[in-house]
Amino acid sequence: MFGRLVEQRWAACAVLSDRAETKLTDARTLELRDFWQLMEDIAPALEALKCATTVMSADTEVSISNTYPITFSLINTHLKTADGDSSRVAQFKSKVRTSLGQRMKVESEDLTSTTPMIATMLDPRHKHLGFLIPASRISANSKLLQLAMAEHVGSTSTNEATTGDDVPVKGAALQRHTSAMTLLLGENYTTSSNDDIEKEVDMFLKDPSPLLDSSPREWWKVNEGRFPRLANVARRYMCIPGTSVPSERVFSAAGLTVNRLRTQLTPDHVNMLIFLNKNIGV
């Protein structure tokens, strides 16, 4: 709104000063003489907040992993008080910066254990965590290693549960053969060691980061074979929407689909129509 007003400033002033178009009493009420400079000065900060809102409200791309990179960028760059800022602009930036930091708990000791931060670690665009201090980056990398090890233990337990003693009779010979090989070579013969997991995490962190405009979802499709454990963890965390906006858009789509002219739609048909509306082209 401020951007459009500043762009059309002289046209608006011309209409207000034309007595054939605007009465003097109305012109005095609508005159923005003291606010033009404020709107022009504060517009860049508001534009950054608008852009952040748009990115975080995406429903066809990964959004949760952008939470903290955008938060720290706003706090440390876009909302940082500049030398030329007026007192009112500086006060606005300071209050928004403080409120954002408190709401997002950027100074929390458990920051690296939060779901958005874990998603950020798994996003190949943000894995370097350049917005954190070195000590927090070390803590985050340790957390990523813990998740990879937990994923390995979980997958191993699942495999053992699915290859238990309840096997068909026709597979008895294979079972005896497997048991003999296990007895001779050991149960951990083909099991990945902790060193392998550490190497996987280390390779992931050292792998070149893709461009910011690239899709982390597509990156993981291509590279999941190289980092299988981390890929499984990424599936669980990066599918979470960063905000409630996508779900609210579903309710809006439902309101447009079901109206007084379409009252005979069955619930199943409504579900199908909304599903197609929100998934075609994804």
Backbone as CSV, one residue per row, in Angstrom:
resi,resn,N_x,N_y,N_z,CA_x,CA_y,CA_z,C_x,C_y,C_z
1,MET,0.839,-1.202,0.000,0.000,0.000,0.000,0.874,1.253,0.000
2,PHE,1.889,1.261,0.868,2.786,2.416,0.913,3.504,2.593,-0.415
3,GLY,3.913,1.497,-1.025,4.616,1.578,-2.299,3.758,2.207,-3.380
4,ARG,2.499,1.815,-3.439,1.595,2.373,-4.448,1.321,3.857,-4.178
5,LEU,1.191,4.211,-2.901,0.954,5.620,-2.568,2.150,6.488,-2.945
6,VAL,3.341,6.011,-2.613,4.541,6.790,-2.938,4.695,6.917,-4.447
7,GLU,4.397,5.858,-5.176,4.506,5.882,-6.640,3.539,6.898,-7.250
8,GLN,2.345,6.986,-6.678,1.313,7.892,-7.210,1.199,9.182,-6.390
9,ARG,2.286,9.543,-5.719,2.239,10.697,-4.813,1.772,11.966,-5.512
10,TRP,2.364,12.315,-6.632,2.061,13.594,-7.264,0.674,13.594,-7.879
11,ALA,0.218,12.452,-8.346,-1.153,12.386,-8.861,-2.159,12.579,-7.729
12,ALA,-1.881,11.948,-6.565,-2.771,12.103,-5.414,-2.781,13.540,-4.920
13,CYS,-1.603,14.159,-4.871,-1.523,15.563,-4.421,-2.251,16.492,-5.381
14,ALA,-2.150,16.195,-6.687,-2.824,17.043,-7.675,-4.330,16.979,-7.511
15,VAL,-4.866,15.789,-7.231,-6.312,15.649,-7.034,-6.746,16.369,-5.764
16,LEU,-5.944,16.251,-4.705,-6.300,16.889,-3.440,-6.257,18.418,-3.543
17,SER,-5.366,18.943,-4.374,-5.240,20.409,-4.500,-6.206,21.002,-5.520
18,ASP,-6.903,20.171,-6.270,-7.855,20.649,-7.280,-9.233,20.806,-6.629
19,ARG,-9.659,22.039,-6.451,-10.934,22.275,-5.778,-12.138,21.829,-6.597
20,ALA,-11.933,21.625,-7.882,-13.034,21.099,-8.705,-13.271,19.621,-8.412
21,GLU,-12.248,18.969,-7.858,-12.345,17.532,-7.576,-12.504,17.244,-6.079
22,THR,-11.846,18.049,-5.249,-11.823,17.768,-3.803,-12.137,19.036,-3.020
23,LYS,-13.077,18.928,-2.099,-13.408,20.057,-1.244,-12.246,20.342,-0.296
24,LEU,-12.145,21.604,0.140,-11.047,22.008,1.011,-11.044,21.214,2.319
25,THR,-12.231,20.999,2.886,-12.314,20.247,4.149,-11.839,18.804,3.953
26,ASP,-12.218,18.201,2.818,-11.777,16.834,2.534,-10.278,16.788,2.267
27,ALA,-9.762,17.797,1.581,-8.339,17.841,1.263,-7.506,17.918,2.532
28,ARG,-7.985,18.731,3.500,-7.248,18.851,4.764,-7.268,17.527,5.534
29,THR,-8.375,16.810,5.435,-8.474,15.524,6.123,-7.583,14.459,5.477
30,LEU,-7.510,14.482,4.150,-6.789,13.451,3.411,-5.324,13.775,3.156
31,GLU,-4.911,15.006,3.424,-3.528,15.403,3.152,-2.556,14.575,3.997
32,LEU,-1.525,14.048,3.336,-0.544,13.190,4.005,0.824,13.862,4.077
33,ARG,0.832,15.185,4.251,2.076,15.947,4.164,3.155,15.395,5.103
34,ASP,2.777,15.009,6.328,3.763,14.565,7.312,4.131,13.088,7.169
35,PHE,3.457,12.382,6.277,3.667,10.941,6.212,4.366,10.462,4.940
36,TRP,4.498,11.319,3.943,5.107,10.881,2.684,6.533,10.365,2.910
37,GLN,7.333,11.117,3.638,8.715,10.721,3.863,8.799,9.462,4.721
38,LEU,7.906,9.347,5.697,7.895,8.159,6.546,7.571,6.912,5.722
39,MET,6.573,7.016,4.847,6.216,5.871,4.009,7.369,5.481,3.101
40,GLU,8.032,6.458,2.539,9.149,6.176,1.638,10.313,5.530,2.389
41,ASP,10.564,5.974,3.636,11.683,5.441,4.410,11.417,4.038,4.934
42,ILE,10.170,3.775,5.284,9.847,2.501,5.920,9.507,1.408,4.902
43,ALA,9.278,1.793,3.653,8.876,0.829,2.618,9.869,-0.326,2.437
44,PRO,11.204,-0.105,2.429,12.125,-1.236,2.252,11.999,-2.302,3.336
45,ALA,11.826,-1.878,4.585,11.675,-2.841,5.673,10.372,-3.626,5.529
46,LEU,9.312,-2.935,5.152,8.025,-3.609,4.957,8.073,-4.544,3.751
47,GLU,8.811,-4.161,2.727,8.945,-5.013,1.541,9.645,-6.319,1.899
48,ALA,10.664,-6.252,2.766,11.362,-7.466,3.203,10.421,-8.380,3.985
49,LEU,9.582,-7.794,4.842,8.622,-8.591,5.609,7.572,-9.216,4.694
50,LYS,7.148,-8.460,3.687,6.174,-8.989,2.724,6.772,-10.166,1.944
51,CYS,8.029,-10.038,1.532,8.691,-11.100,0.785,8.842,-12.347,1.652
52,ALA,9.204,-12.151,2.918,9.342,-13.291,3.836,8.002,-14.002,4.016
53,THR,6.939,-13.231,4.126,5.605,-13.815,4.283,5.234,-14.644,3.064
54,THR,5.544,-14.138,1.873,5.224,-14.851,0.632,5.978,-16.171,0.549
55,VAL,7.267,-16.148,0.866,8.085,-17.366,0.795,7.605,-18.397,1.802
56,MET,7.330,-17.955,3.025,6.932,-18.897,4.071,5.521,-19.434,3.865
57,SER,4.729,-18.781,3.031,3.350,-19.221,2.795,3.231,-20.153,1.595
58,ALA,4.352,-20.542,1.012,4.322,-21.410,-0.170,3.705,-22.759,0.177
59,ASP,2.898,-23.299,-0.734,2.292,-24.609,-0.483,2.697,-25.654,-1.518
60,THR,3.540,-25.304,-2.480,4.011,-26.286,-3.461,5.510,-26.537,-3.334
61,GLU,6.175,-25.814,-2.454,7.611,-25.993,-2.232,7.879,-26.179,-0.743
62,VAL,9.050,-26.692,-0.433,9.454,-26.859,0.965,9.545,-25.480,1.620
63,SER,8.902,-25.309,2.776,8.893,-23.997,3.425,9.480,-24.022,4.832
64,ILE,9.347,-25.127,5.560,9.771,-25.129,6.962,11.269,-24.915,7.104
65,SER,12.054,-25.377,6.137,13.508,-25.230,6.243,13.962,-23.794,6.017
66,ASN,13.069,-22.942,5.528,13.412,-21.526,5.333,13.163,-20.682,6.577
67,THR,12.567,-21.273,7.610,12.114,-20.502,8.765,13.245,-19.712,9.413
68,TYR,14.283,-20.402,9.839,15.347,-19.705,10.567,16.321,-18.949,9.666
69,PRO,16.658,-19.430,8.470,17.475,-18.576,7.597,16.821,-17.221,7.327
70,ILE,15.512,-17.219,7.081,14.808,-15.957,6.825,14.722,-15.124,8.100
71,THR,14.454,-15.774,9.230,14.353,-15.053,10.497,15.649,-14.326,10.825
72,PHE,16.771,-15.035,10.732,18.053,-14.413,11.053,18.428,-13.343,10.029
73,SER,18.039,-13.542,8.766,18.319,-12.538,7.745,17.547,-11.252,8.026
74,LEU,16.291,-11.391,8.436,15.502,-10.215,8.780,16.103,-9.485,9.980
75,ILE,16.470,-10.249,11.016,16.987,-9.636,12.240,18.337,-8.970,12.004
76,ASN,19.220,-9.665,11.280,20.607,-9.193,11.159,20.849,-8.253,9.979
77,THR,19.928,-8.229,9.014,20.160,-7.423,7.807,19.034,-6.426,7.551
78,HIS,17.852,-6.931,7.244,16.769,-6.067,6.765,16.172,-5.180,7.851
79,LEU,16.202,-5.648,9.094,15.630,-4.863,10.189,16.707,-4.238,11.058
80,LYS,17.928,-4.267,10.587,19.024,-3.651,11.328,18.991,-2.142,11.101
81,THR,19.118,-1.389,12.172,19.045,0.067,12.083,20.223,0.620,11.287
82,ALA,19.924,1.429,10.275,20.964,2.047,9.443,21.246,3.460,9.923
83,ASP,22.386,3.989,9.494,22.796,5.330,9.933,21.810,6.408,9.484
84,GLY,21.222,6.241,8.304,20.335,7.279,7.778,18.889,7.140,8.190
85,ASP,18.556,6.171,9.023,17.161,5.963,9.429,16.687,7.085,10.354
86,SER,15.452,7.513,10.148,14.860,8.484,11.066,14.539,7.799,12.385
87,SER,14.199,8.574,13.378,13.922,8.002,14.705,12.726,7.059,14.677
88,ARG,11.694,7.399,13.903,10.507,6.556,13.841,10.777,5.251,13.112
89,VAL,11.559,5.292,12.035,11.913,4.074,11.310,12.806,3.188,12.175
90,ALA,13.766,3.792,12.866,14.653,3.032,13.744,13.865,2.368,14.868
91,GLN,12.888,3.085,15.403,12.065,2.523,16.469,11.225,1.361,15.949
92,PHE,10.672,1.522,14.751,9.881,0.443,14.145,10.733,-0.809,13.948
93,LYS,11.919,-0.644,13.362,12.796,-1.788,13.121,13.184,-2.466,14.428
94,SER,13.488,-1.673,15.426,13.912,-2.228,16.710,12.806,-3.059,17.352
95,LYS,11.589,-2.547,17.325,10.474,-3.265,17.949,10.147,-4.549,17.192
96,VAL,10.147,-4.495,15.867,9.852,-5.695,15.086,10.960,-6.727,15.270
97,ARG,12.200,-6.270,15.279,13.341,-7.176,15.461,13.291,-7.872,16.823
98,THR,12.985,-7.108,17.849,12.888,-7.687,19.190,11.742,-8.679,19.286
99,SER,10.586,-8.305,18.750,9.423,-9.188,18.783,9.678,-10.481,18.008
100,LEU,10.304,-10.364,16.847,10.590,-11.539,16.032,11.570,-12.472,16.735
101,GLY,12.600,-11.896,17.348,13.577,-12.720,18.064,12.964,-13.456,19.234
102,GLN,12.065,-12.789,19.969,11.408,-13.443,21.103,10.443,-14.532,20.639
103,ARG,9.680,-14.233,19.591,8.703,-15.208,19.109,9.381,-16.460,18.563
104,MET,10.489,-16.278,17.856,11.176,-17.413,17.240,12.238,-18.029,18.155
105,LYS,12.433,-17.447,19.356,13.360,-17.989,20.360,14.751,-18.219,19.775
106,VAL,15.278,-17.184,19.128,16.559,-17.328,18.428,17.729,-17.494,19.383
107,GLU,17.558,-17.134,20.644,18.640,-17.271,21.615,18.443,-18.478,22.528
108,SER,17.504,-19.342,22.192,17.240,-20.518,23.014,18.396,-21.517,22.929
109,GLU,18.685,-22.179,24.040,19.736,-23.189,24.052,19.323,-24.434,23.269
110,ASP,18.019,-24.630,23.120,17.506,-25.805,22.392,17.188,-25.496,20.939
111,LEU,17.732,-24.419,20.421,17.395,-24.003,19.061,17.705,-25.092,18.041
112,THR,18.854,-25.766,18.187,19.257,-26.761,17.196,18.436,-28.049,17.278
113,SER,17.587,-28.165,18.293,16.739,-29.359,18.427,15.310,-29.120,17.967
114,THR,15.001,-27.897,17.540,13.650,-27.593,17.080,13.417,-28.177,15.689
115,THR,12.166,-28.449,15.393,11.826,-29.049,14.098,12.224,-28.164,12.916
116,PRO,11.948,-26.852,12.931,12.382,-26.022,11.791,13.895,-26.013,11.593
117,MET,14.665,-26.030,12.700,16.121,-26.007,12.559,16.640,-27.332,12.019
118,ILE,16.038,-28.448,12.436,16.440,-29.754,11.892,16.161,-29.792,10.392
119,ALA,15.010,-29.267,9.984,14.699,-29.197,8.556,15.706,-28.328,7.822
120,THR,16.159,-27.246,8.466,17.161,-26.376,7.858,18.481,-27.114,7.668
121,MET,18.873,-27.925,8.652,20.107,-28.713,8.529,20.044,-29.676,7.345
122,LEU,18.845,-30.187,7.075,18.671,-31.185,6.017,18.433,-30.548,4.648
123,ASP,18.248,-29.247,4.611,18.067,-28.544,3.344,19.450,-28.275,2.742
124,PRO,19.753,-28.835,1.577,21.103,-28.662,1.013,21.462,-27.205,0.744
125,ARG,20.477,-26.328,0.633,20.755,-24.908,0.410,21.234,-24.216,1.675
126,HIS,20.805,-24.706,2.844,21.067,-24.019,4.107,21.951,-24.805,5.058
127,LYS,22.433,-25.974,4.656,23.113,-26.878,5.588,24.371,-26.266,6.197
128,HIS,24.969,-25.260,5.558,26.173,-24.626,6.108,25.860,-23.805,7.357
129,LEU,24.577,-23.432,7.540,24.115,-22.713,8.729,24.958,-21.462,8.994
130,GLY,25.201,-20.704,7.950,26.051,-19.531,8.066,25.497,-18.445,8.965
131,PHE,24.224,-18.510,9.297,23.612,-17.482,10.139,23.811,-17.766,11.625
132,LEU,24.349,-18.953,11.974,24.581,-19.307,13.367,26.025,-19.029,13.766
133,ILE,26.241,-18.889,15.054,27.611,-18.751,15.552,28.280,-20.119,15.487
134,PRO,29.627,-20.173,15.454,30.332,-21.461,15.304,29.917,-22.523,16.324
135,ALA,29.738,-22.139,17.579,29.363,-23.125,18.601,28.007,-23.750,18.293
136,SER,27.062,-22.957,17.809,25.737,-23.480,17.461,25.814,-24.371,16.229
137,ARG,26.695,-24.040,15.291,26.853,-24.890,14.109,27.391,-26.262,14.502
138,ILE,28.343,-26.298,15.412,28.894,-27.576,15.879,27.801,-28.401,16.554
139,SER,26.993,-27.745,17.374,25.883,-28.429,18.040,24.873,-28.965,17.024
140,ALA,24.610,-28.180,15.990,23.665,-28.604,14.957,24.192,-29.810,14.186
141,ASN,25.476,-29.812,13.858,26.061,-30.940,13.136,26.027,-32.212,13.989
142,SER,26.230,-32.055,15.289,26.139,-33.206,16.190,24.716,-33.749,16.226
143,LYS,23.742,-32.848,16.225,22.347,-33.270,16.216,22.014,-34.022,14.930
144,LEU,22.556,-33.557,13.812,22.321,-34.230,12.531,22.901,-35.637,12.559
145,LEU,24.082,-35.801,13.144,24.700,-37.120,13.262,23.856,-38.034,14.144
146,GLN,23.314,-37.502,15.233,22.449,-38.293,16.111,21.206,-38.785,15.365
147,LEU,20.622,-37.916,14.562,19.431,-38.300,13.791,19.761,-39.394,12.787
148,ALA,20.920,-39.282,12.130,21.322,-40.295,11.157,21.551,-41.633,11.845
149,MET,22.186,-41.627,13.012,22.417,-42.874,13.749,21.110,-43.482,14.230
150,ALA,20.197,-42.631,14.712,18.886,-43.121,15.149,18.121,-43.722,13.983
151,GLU,18.236,-43.109,12.811,17.583,-43.643,11.616,18.159,-44.996,11.253
152,HIS,19.479,-45.148,11.375,20.128,-46.423,11.074,19.667,-47.512,12.036
153,VAL,19.601,-47.186,13.341,19.155,-48.160,14.338,17.708,-48.543,14.087
154,GLY,16.879,-47.554,13.758,15.477,-47.830,13.494,15.266,-48.719,12.277
155,SER,16.001,-48.452,11.202,15.869,-49.271,9.992,16.389,-50.682,10.223
156,THR,17.461,-50.812,11.034,17.992,-52.137,11.341,16.996,-52.948,12.145
157,SER,16.348,-52.307,13.118,15.350,-52.997,13.931,14.166,-53.442,13.087
158,THR,13.783,-52.583,12.130,12.669,-52.930,11.245,13.004,-54.133,10.386
159,ASN,14.222,-54.179,9.860,14.646,-55.303,9.032,14.678,-56.590,9.829
160,GLU,15.144,-56.501,11.088,15.183,-57.695,11.920,13.787,-58.181,12.241
161,ALA,12.851,-57.225,12.422,11.474,-57.602,12.732,10.801,-58.272,11.548
162,THR,11.172,-57.878,10.335,10.540,-58.445,9.133,11.228,-59.716,8.667
163,THR,12.380,-60.073,9.247,13.075,-61.315,8.867,13.261,-62.186,10.101
164,GLY,12.159,-62.365,10.855,12.219,-63.136,12.091,12.224,-64.632,11.846
165,ASP,11.873,-65.382,12.881,11.942,-66.848,12.797,10.743,-67.451,12.106
166,ASP,9.659,-66.679,11.909,8.453,-67.230,11.282,8.614,-67.229,9.778
167,VAL,9.323,-68.215,9.241,9.537,-68.320,7.812,8.809,-69.551,7.298
168,PRO,8.423,-69.584,6.025,7.751,-70.753,5.466,8.654,-71.983,5.519
169,VAL,8.022,-73.147,5.491,8.775,-74.403,5.542,9.708,-74.534,4.350
170,LYS,9.231,-74.084,3.164,10.065,-74.232,1.980,11.327,-73.394,2.059
171,GLY,11.378,-72.426,2.993,12.582,-71.607,3.141,13.457,-72.084,4.280
172,ALA,13.159,-73.250,4.834,13.917,-73.732,5.982,15.379,-73.942,5.643
173,ALA,15.637,-74.481,4.440,17.027,-74.723,4.050,17.799,-73.410,3.953
174,LEU,17.126,-72.383,3.380,17.763,-71.069,3.268,18.019,-70.478,4.643
175,GLN,17.070,-70.726,5.571,17.234,-70.222,6.926,18.445,-70.867,7.587
176,ARG,18.587,-72.215,7.430,19.726,-72.903,8.020,21.031,-72.406,7.426
177,HIS,21.000,-72.174,6.084,22.200,-71.677,5.408,22.571,-70.288,5.932
178,THR,21.551,-69.427,6.070,21.799,-68.071,6.577,22.328,-68.123,8.001
179,SER,21.742,-68.981,8.820,22.185,-69.101,10.199,23.628,-69.574,10.264
180,ALA,23.982,-70.497,9.383,25.360,-70.993,9.375,26.332,-69.885,8.974
181,MET,25.971,-69.124,7.953,26.828,-68.025,7.522,26.948,-66.968,8.622
182,THR,25.822,-66.723,9.302,25.866,-65.759,10.396,26.771,-66.243,11.514
183,LEU,26.699,-67.579,11.791,27.545,-68.151,12.830,29.028,-68.033,12.469
184,LEU,29.336,-68.243,11.185,30.734,-68.216,10.756,31.293,-66.802,10.641
185,LEU,30.496,-65.893,10.088,31.021,-64.565,9.771,30.602,-63.481,10.759
186,GLY,29.592,-63.765,11.565,29.173,-62.790,12.559,27.971,-61.987,12.096
187,GLU,27.169,-61.561,13.054,25.937,-60.845,12.738,26.202,-59.468,12.140
188,ASN,27.322,-58.869,12.473,27.628,-57.509,12.011,28.466,-57.489,10.741
189,TYR,28.537,-58.644,10.045,29.392,-58.728,8.860,29.016,-57.711,7.799
190,THR,27.722,-57.548,7.552,27.248,-56.615,6.522,26.586,-55.378,7.126
191,THR,26.708,-55.198,8.415,26.082,-54.055,9.070,26.989,-52.837,8.981
192,SER,26.402,-51.710,8.650,27.186,-50.491,8.556,27.673,-50.077,9.938
193,SER,28.887,-49.601,10.015,29.451,-49.142,11.274,29.123,-47.671,11.476
194,ASN,29.416,-47.206,12.693,29.218,-45.788,12.973,30.092,-44.912,12.087
195,ASP,31.252,-45.466,11.697,32.135,-44.698,10.811,31.458,-44.406,9.479
196,ASP,30.687,-45.391,8.976,29.981,-45.179,7.710,28.938,-44.058,7.839
197,ILE,28.258,-44.034,8.983,27.240,-43.003,9.205,27.901,-41.632,9.307
198,GLU,29.017,-41.565,10.018,29.741,-40.302,10.149,30.245,-39.818,8.794
199,LYS,30.691,-40.768,7.961,31.158,-40.407,6.623,30.012,-39.858,5.782
200,GLU,28.837,-40.465,5.916,27.681,-39.998,5.148,27.322,-38.560,5.530
201,VAL,27.277,-38.286,6.824,26.964,-36.932,7.294,28.048,-35.954,6.858
202,ASP,29.299,-36.384,6.980,30.410,-35.512,6.603,30.386,-35.208,5.104
203,MET,30.104,-36.225,4.290,30.001,-36.018,2.834,28.869,-35.064,2.497
204,PHE,27.743,-35.218,3.198,26.599,-34.338,2.948,26.950,-32.886,3.260
205,LEU,27.626,-32.673,4.375,27.969,-31.306,4.779,29.006,-30.680,3.854
206,LYS,29.908,-31.514,3.304,30.959,-31.000,2.435,30.530,-30.907,0.976
207,ASP,29.416,-31.534,0.630,28.934,-31.485,-0.751,28.563,-30.047,-1.111
208,PRO,28.881,-29.579,-2.322,28.563,-28.191,-2.704,27.071,-27.900,-2.586
209,SER,26.753,-26.748,-2.053,25.347,-26.360,-1.892,24.758,-25.930,-3.228
210,PRO,23.513,-26.316,-3.510,22.868,-25.880,-4.754,22.459,-24.416,-4.669
211,LEU,21.969,-23.884,-5.778,21.515,-22.494,-5.803,20.292,-22.309,-4.906
212,LEU,20.115,-21.090,-4.408,18.993,-20.809,-3.527,17.647,-21.022,-4.211
213,ASP,17.598,-20.817,-5.519,16.340,-20.974,-6.250,16.030,-22.422,-6.601
214,SER,16.949,-23.336,-6.283,16.722,-24.743,-6.601,15.757,-25.362,-5.589
215,SER,15.225,-26.522,-5.942,14.251,-27.203,-5.084,14.955,-28.272,-4.254
216,PRO,14.885,-28.181,-2.916,15.490,-29.232,-2.094,14.824,-30.587,-2.295
217,ARG,13.551,-30.556,-2.650,12.847,-31.808,-2.908,13.444,-32.527,-4.110
218,GLU,13.711,-31.793,-5.182,14.330,-32.394,-6.367,15.768,-32.816,-6.074
219,TRP,16.470,-32.040,-5.259,17.856,-32.390,-4.911,17.907,-33.725,-4.194
220,TRP,16.985,-33.935,-3.266,16.985,-35.202,-2.527,16.559,-36.368,-3.407
221,LYS,15.702,-36.140,-4.391,15.344,-37.211,-5.327,16.566,-37.720,-6.075
222,VAL,17.446,-36.794,-6.447,18.643,-37.145,-7.203,19.713,-37.764,-6.299
223,ASN,19.813,-37.299,-5.060,20.942,-37.655,-4.199,20.597,-38.600,-3.049
224,GLU,19.378,-39.119,-3.003,19.026,-39.987,-1.887,19.851,-41.271,-1.874
225,GLY,20.319,-41.721,-3.022,21.166,-42.909,-3.050,22.514,-42.680,-2.403
226,ARG,23.004,-41.447,-2.440,24.294,-41.120,-1.826,24.174,-40.953,-0.320
227,PHE,23.020,-40.483,0.134,22.824,-40.229,1.561,21.522,-40.890,2.013
228,PRO,21.460,-42.225,2.045,20.180,-42.915,2.284,19.569,-42.644,3.657
229,ARG,20.385,-42.592,4.689,19.837,-42.385,6.033,19.316,-40.952,6.184
230,LEU,20.116,-40.004,5.731,19.684,-38.605,5.820,18.467,-38.351,4.941
231,ALA,18.369,-39.066,3.820,17.204,-38.900,2.942,15.924,-39.321,3.664
232,ASN,16.005,-40.401,4.433,14.833,-40.845,5.192,14.450,-39.819,6.257
233,VAL,15.446,-39.244,6.912,15.168,-38.217,7.911,14.566,-36.981,7.232
234,ALA,15.098,-36.620,6.072,14.600,-35.441,5.347,13.135,-35.622,4.956
235,ARG,12.740,-36.824,4.591,11.340,-37.068,4.220,10.409,-36.751,5.381
236,ARG,10.846,-37.060,6.594,9.982,-36.852,7.751,9.867,-35.384,8.135
237,TYR,10.947,-34.636,7.981,10.967,-33.261,8.482,10.598,-32.226,7.423
238,MET,11.033,-32.421,6.193,10.873,-31.365,5.190,9.489,-31.339,4.554
239,CYS,8.668,-32.344,4.877,7.304,-32.336,4.347,6.372,-31.469,5.197
240,ILE,6.853,-30.994,6.344,6.018,-30.198,7.254,5.890,-28.773,6.706
241,PRO,4.683,-28.252,6.578,4.544,-26.854,6.116,5.050,-25.887,7.173
242,GLY,5.666,-24.808,6.737,6.219,-23.830,7.657,5.174,-22.989,8.359
243,THR,3.995,-22.836,7.749,2.911,-22.052,8.342,1.592,-22.783,8.128
244,SER,0.523,-22.245,8.683,-0.809,-22.835,8.508,-1.506,-22.318,7.262
245,VAL,-0.833,-21.472,6.484,-1.458,-20.861,5.309,-1.940,-21.911,4.294
246,PRO,-1.127,-22.951,3.956,-1.621,-23.928,2.976,-2.932,-24.592,3.396
247,SER,-3.066,-24.946,4.680,-4.314,-25.579,5.130,-5.471,-24.587,5.088
248,GLU,-5.185,-23.315,5.386,-6.240,-22.303,5.320,-6.705,-22.088,3.883
249,ARG,-5.765,-22.242,2.931,-6.146,-22.111,1.525,-7.075,-23.249,1.104
250,VAL,-6.917,-24.423,1.725,-7.813,-25.538,1.421,-9.235,-25.188,1.840
251,PHE,-9.387,-24.574,3.016,-10.718,-24.165,3.467,-11.305,-23.112,2.530
252,SER,-10.452,-22.209,2.044,-10.945,-21.192,1.109,-11.408,-21.843,-0.187
253,ALA,-10.627,-22.835,-0.671,-11.019,-23.554,-1.896,-12.334,-24.288,-1.693
254,ALA,-12.528,-24.852,-0.502,-13.785,-25.547,-0.218,-14.954,-24.569,-0.234
255,GLY,-14.736,-23.359,0.302,-15.791,-22.361,0.297,-16.180,-21.918,-1.097
256,LEU,-15.206,-21.901,-2.015,-15.504,-21.539,-3.407,-16.146,-22.690,-4.165
257,THR,-15.839,-23.921,-3.736,-16.370,-25.097,-4.438,-17.823,-25.367,-4.050
258,VAL,-18.103,-25.294,-2.766,-19.457,-25.572,-2.270,-20.176,-24.235,-2.070
259,ASN,-21.149,-23.962,-2.906,-21.937,-22.738,-2.792,-23.404,-23.041,-3.036
260,ARG,-24.237,-22.017,-3.010,-25.687,-22.235,-3.097,-26.120,-22.791,-4.443
261,LEU,-25.263,-22.672,-5.460,-25.611,-23.220,-6.776,-25.132,-24.654,-6.951
262,ARG,-24.394,-25.178,-5.951,-23.858,-26.539,-6.067,-24.163,-27.316,-4.790
263,THR,-25.346,-27.197,-4.303,-25.712,-27.828,-3.039,-25.917,-29.336,-3.148
264,GLN,-25.968,-29.881,-4.356,-26.210,-31.310,-4.522,-24.911,-32.122,-4.602
265,LEU,-23.777,-31.462,-4.445,-22.507,-32.192,-4.450,-22.427,-33.101,-3.226
266,THR,-22.014,-34.329,-3.428,-21.840,-35.248,-2.302,-20.497,-34.979,-1.627
267,PRO,-20.326,-35.386,-0.388,-19.033,-35.202,0.291,-17.862,-35.811,-0.470
268,ASP,-18.081,-36.978,-1.070,-16.996,-37.620,-1.835,-16.597,-36.779,-3.034
269,HIS,-17.585,-36.216,-3.725,-17.283,-35.382,-4.884,-16.559,-34.101,-4.459
270,VAL,-16.971,-33.537,-3.331,-16.300,-32.337,-2.826,-14.837,-32.645,-2.517
271,ASN,-14.600,-33.784,-1.871,-13.220,-34.176,-1.560,-12.391,-34.326,-2.830
272,MET,-12.968,-34.940,-3.855,-12.242,-35.136,-5.115,-11.933,-33.804,-5.784
273,LEU,-12.924,-32.898,-5.807,-12.731,-31.604,-6.460,-11.650,-30.783,-5.751
274,ILE,-11.675,-30.787,-4.424,-10.666,-30.027,-3.673,-9.302,-30.637,-3.835
275,PHE,-9.243,-31.977,-3.846,-7.962,-32.651,-4.046,-7.364,-32.265,-5.405
276,LEU,-8.183,-32.288,-6.452,-7.688,-31.922,-7.774,-7.284,-30.460,-7.813
277,ASN,-8.080,-29.604,-7.161,-7.779,-28.177,-7.154,-6.427,-27.878,-6.526
278,LYS,-6.079,-28.602,-5.470,-4.846,-28.302,-4.740,-3.643,-29.119,-5.221
279,ASN,-3.860,-30.091,-6.109,-2.736,-30.961,-6.491,-2.422,-30.982,-7.977
280,ILE,-3.291,-30.465,-8.832,-2.991,-30.427,-10.259,-1.802,-29.510,-10.511
281,GLY,-0.826,-30.013,-11.202,0.352,-29.220,-11.524,1.445,-29.264,-10.480
282,VAL,1.193,-29.971,-9.345,2.229,-30.052,-8.301,3.278,-31.064,-8.697
